[in-house]
Amino acid sequence: MEDIVIVSAARTAVGKFGGTLAKTPATDLGAHVIKALLERTKLGADQIGEVIMGQVLAAGSGQNPARQSLIKSGVAKETPALTINAVCGSGLKAVMLAAQAVAYGDSEIVIAGGQENLSASPPVLLGSR
């Protein structure tokens, strides 16, 4: 087996609750990071074999937030995407699954990480009904 390597890493700015990114969906943040990685690595959007993103607070985000980020970033729409919800370990689990996909020959190039926006997650008021 060949070594599995992380070629590049990127992240969004860390903001404060209710700050300037409060109305920015996590999927937009994820798309921004994916675009930056493609530019930095000079990879074509059609070279990506899979996108795996962790997002715990997905309520109100719609179906498969990782796929939404993939589409918004310009990665080929035929590329599969998977959203992981493993609470605090979601982004790390996404990277682990990406390494496994490469190790087992399922993909050559995988974008993996996490995306979240606590400010944009809907509030829950238990017992309100």
Summary of the structure (lengths in Angstrom):
residues: 129
radius of gyration: 15.2
end to end distance: 55.6
largest distance: 55.7
contacts: 361
relative contact order: 0.23
helix: 37%
strand: 11%
